[in-house]
């Protein structure tokens, strides 16, 4: 059985016991004054009313406890049944209050009637009246002392009930706080693992960033060296070309020499001029 369902069943048992106790108090109040002892029974009426009021407070407390539990029942049918039970409890509570009120009215009427009969008996005179008066005075003193003790005990019981309810509320608050703390601990553990994974990812990203920086720096240096090399070679060729052009213009070297040097072909020496034919003097 579910815990909520078990709690509802326990409340129903407590309700039935409290109703039976209250009905007993109401019956006792209704019978006050019917035994012909108006003074004695009138002194017991506050005690009975105090017990009835305590039972009514217990019934009201049971209604307040059933109201939130009815909404937490596992099935829809049980929720409807719990709400119907709560409504019937409210109606029964009102009927019991009305019965208690009517019982007090009846008891007061009976006590007044019995007191009137006792007064007439006491005023009648005679030895029986004197004995009756002494007995009533003795019983009145004893009853007053007993009622005082009973009232003190009732107040003590009421204070104890209030302390028990306060302790129950405090324990319920502690239980709720404990559940909230457990949930917070679970969320903290989840966040902690997430933070650890995030920390590992950040460390990996930092290492990758350093590696990327190194690669970019080395690549930039290699590119710079290549550019410098290309530029230097280009400047050297331009300088050589300029020097060759100046040499060709000045006539110190010919274009064929340049081509031969480039192709690694030796340049043939210029042919010697043919000797002049001999001149014969025919004369």
C-alpha positions in Angstrom: 0.0 0.0 0.0 1.2 3.5 -0.8 2.4 5.7 2.1 -0.2 8.3 1.3 -3.0 5.8 1.2 -1.9 4.3 4.5 -1.8 7.8 6.0 -5.4 8.4 4.9 -6.5 5.1 6.4 -4.9 6.0 9.7 -6.7 9.4 9.6 -10.0 7.6 9.1 -9.4 5.3 12.1 -8.5 8.4 14.2 -11.6 10.1 13.0 -13.9 7.3 13.9 -12.4 7.0 17.4 -12.7 10.8 18.0 -16.3 10.8 16.8 -17.2 7.9 19.1 -15.5 9.8 22.0 -17.4 13.0 21.2 -20.7 11.2 21.0 -20.0 9.8 24.4 -19.4 13.3 25.8 -22.5 14.6 24.1 -24.6 11.8 25.7 -23.1 12.5 29.1 -23.9 16.2 28.7 -27.4 15.5 27.7 -27.9 13.3 30.8 -26.7 16.0 33.2 -29.4 17.0 35.6 -31.6 13.9 35.0 -30.4 12.1 38.1 -31.9 14.7 40.5 -28.4 15.9 41.6 -28.4 19.3 39.9 -25.5 20.8 41.9 -23.2 17.8 41.6 -23.9 17.3 37.9 -23.6 21.0 37.1 -20.0 20.9 38.4 -19.2 18.1 36.0 -20.6 20.0 33.0 -17.5 22.2 32.4 -15.2 19.1 32.4 -17.4 17.3 29.9 -17.5 20.5 27.7 -13.7 20.8 27.9 -13.3 17.2 26.8 -15.8 17.8 24.0 -14.0 20.9 22.8 -10.7 19.0 22.8 -12.3 16.3 20.6 -13.7 19.0 18.2 -10.3 20.5 17.9 -8.9 17.0 17.1 -11.5 16.5 14.4 -10.7 19.9 12.9 -7.0 19.0 12.9 -7.8 15.7 11.2 -9.7 17.5 8.4 -6.8 19.9 7.9 -4.4 16.9 7.6 -6.7 15.0 5.2 -7.1 18.0 2.8 -3.5 17.9 1.4 -3.3 14.1 1.5 -6.4 13.7 -0.6 -4.7 15.5 -3.5 -1.6 13.2 -3.3 -3.4 9.9 -3.7 -2.1 7.8 -6.6 -5.2 7.4 -8.7 -8.0 9.7 -9.8 -10.7 7.6 -8.2 -8.9 7.6 -4.9 -8.5 11.4 -5.1 -12.3 11.8 -5.7 -13.0 9.3 -2.8 -10.7 11.3 -0.5 -12.4 14.6 -1.4 -15.8 13.0 -0.8 -14.6 11.8 2.6 -13.4 15.2 3.5 -16.7 16.8 2.5 -18.6 14.2 4.6 -16.3 14.9 7.5 -17.1 18.6 7.3 -20.8 17.9 7.3 -20.5 15.5 10.2 -18.4 18.0 12.1 -21.1 20.7 11.8 -23.7 18.2 12.9 -21.7 17.2 16.0 -21.2 20.9 16.9 -25.0 21.4 16.7 -25.6 18.3 18.8 -23.2 19.6 21.4 -24.9 22.9 21.5 -28.3 21.3 21.9 -27.0 19.0 24.5 -25.7 21.9 26.6 -29.0 23.6 26.3 -30.8 20.5 27.5 -28.3 20.0 30.3 -28.7 23.5 31.5 -32.5 23.1 31.5 -32.2 19.8 33.4 -29.7 21.3 35.9 -32.0 24.3 36.6 -34.9 22.0 37.1 -32.9 19.8 39.5 -31.5 22.8 41.4 -35.1 24.1 41.8 -36.2 20.8 43.3 -33.2 20.7 45.6 -33.9 24.3 46.7 -37.4 23.4 47.5 -36.2 20.4 49.5 -33.7 22.4 51.4 -36.2 25.1 52.3 -38.6 22.6 53.5 -36.8 22.3 56.9 -36.3 19.3 59.1 -33.4 17.0 59.9 -33.3 15.6 56.5 -32.9 19.1 55.0 -30.0 19.9 57.4 -28.2 16.6 56.5 -28.8 17.3 52.9 -27.4 20.8 53.2 -24.2 19.6 54.9 -23.7 16.9 52.4 -24.1 19.4 49.5 -21.6 21.8 51.1 -19.1 19.0 51.5 -19.6 17.7 48.0 -19.6 21.2 46.6 -16.1 21.8 48.2 -14.8 18.5 47.0 -16.3 19.1 43.5 -14.8 22.5 43.3 -11.3 21.2 44.2 -11.7 18.3 41.7 -12.9 20.7 39.0 -9.9 23.0 39.6 -7.5 20.0 39.3 -9.4 18.8 36.2 -9.2 22.3 34.6 -5.5 22.4 35.3 -5.0 19.0 33.8 -7.1 20.0 30.8 -5.0 23.1 30.2 -1.8 21.0 30.6 -3.1 18.5 28.1 -4.0 21.3 25.7 -0.5 22.7 26.0 1.0 19.3 25.4 -1.2 18.8 22.3 0.0 22.1 21.0 3.6 21.2 21.7 3.2 17.9 19.9 1.6 19.6 16.9 4.4 22.1 16.8 7.0 19.4 17.1 5.2 17.5 14.2 5.2 20.6 12.1 8.9 21.2 12.9 9.7 17.6 11.9 7.8 18.0 8.7 9.7 21.2 8.0 13.0 19.3 8.7 12.0 16.5 6.3 11.2 19.0 3.6 14.5 20.8 4.2 16.3 17.5 4.1 14.7 16.5 0.8 15.5 20.0 -0.7 19.1 19.6 0.5 19.3 16.2 -1.1 18.0 17.5 -4.4 20.5 20.4 -4.2 23.3 17.9 -3.5 22.3 15.9 -6.5 22.2 19.0 -8.7 25.6 20.0 -7.3 27.1 16.7 -8.1 25.7 16.9 -11.6 27.1 20.5 -12.0 30.4 19.4 -10.5 30.8 16.6 -13.1 29.8 19.1 -15.8 32.3 21.6 -14.5 35.0 18.9 -14.5 34.3 18.0 -18.1 34.2 21.7 -19.1 37.5 22.2 -17.3 39.0 19.3 -19.3 37.7 20.8 -22.5 39.1 24.2 -21.7 42.5 22.6 -20.9 42.4 20.8 -24.3 41.4 24.0 -26.1 44.2 25.9 -24.4 46.8 23.3 -25.4 45.4 23.3 -28.9 45.5 27.1 -29.0 49.2 27.1 -27.9 49.9 24.4 -30.6 48.1 26.4 -33.2 50.1 29.5 -32.3 53.4 27.6 -32.6 52.4 26.2 -36.0 51.3 29.6 -37.2 54.5 31.2 -35.9 56.7 28.6 -37.6 54.7 28.8 -40.8 55.0 32.6 -40.8 58.7 32.3 -40.3 59.1 29.8 -43.1 57.0 32.0 -45.4 59.0 35.1 -44.5 62.3 33.3 -45.2 60.9 32.1 -48.5 59.8 35.6 -49.4 63.2 37.0 -48.4 64.9 34.3 -50.4 62.8 35.0 -53.5 63.2 38.7 -53.2 67.0 38.4 -52.7 67.2 36.2 -55.7 65.1 38.5 -57.7 67.2 41.5 -56.7 70.4 39.6 -57.6 69.1 38.7 -61.0 68.0 42.3 -61.7 71.5 43.6 -60.6 73.2 41.0 -62.8 70.9 41.9 -65.7 71.6 45.5 -65.3 75.4 44.9 -65.2 75.2 42.8 -68.3 73.3 45.5 -70.1 75.8 48.1 -69.1 78.7 45.8 -70.3 77.0 45.2 -73.6 76.4 48.9 -74.2 80.0 49.7 -73.4 81.2 47.0 -75.8 83.4 45.2 -73.2 81.4 42.1 -73.8 79.2 41.0 -76.7 75.8 39.4 -76.6 77.2 36.2 -78.0 79.5 35.9 -75.0 76.5 36.3 -72.7 74.5 33.6 -74.6 77.5 31.3 -74.7 78.0 31.7 -70.9 74.4 31.0 -70.3 74.4 27.9 -72.4 77.9 26.9 -71.3 79.1 26.9 -75.0 82.5 28.3 -75.7 82.6 31.3 -78.0 84.7 30.8 -81.1 87.6 33.1 -81.5 87.3 35.6 -84.3 88.9 34.5 -87.6 92.2 36.1 -88.5 92.0 38.3 -91.5 93.1 36.7 -94.8 96.6 37.7 -95.9 96.8 40.2 -98.7 97.7 38.7 -102.1 101.3 39.3 -103.1 101.9 42.1 -105.5 104.2 41.3 -108.3 106.0 44.1 -110.1 105.9 43.1 -113.7 107.9 45.9 -114.5 
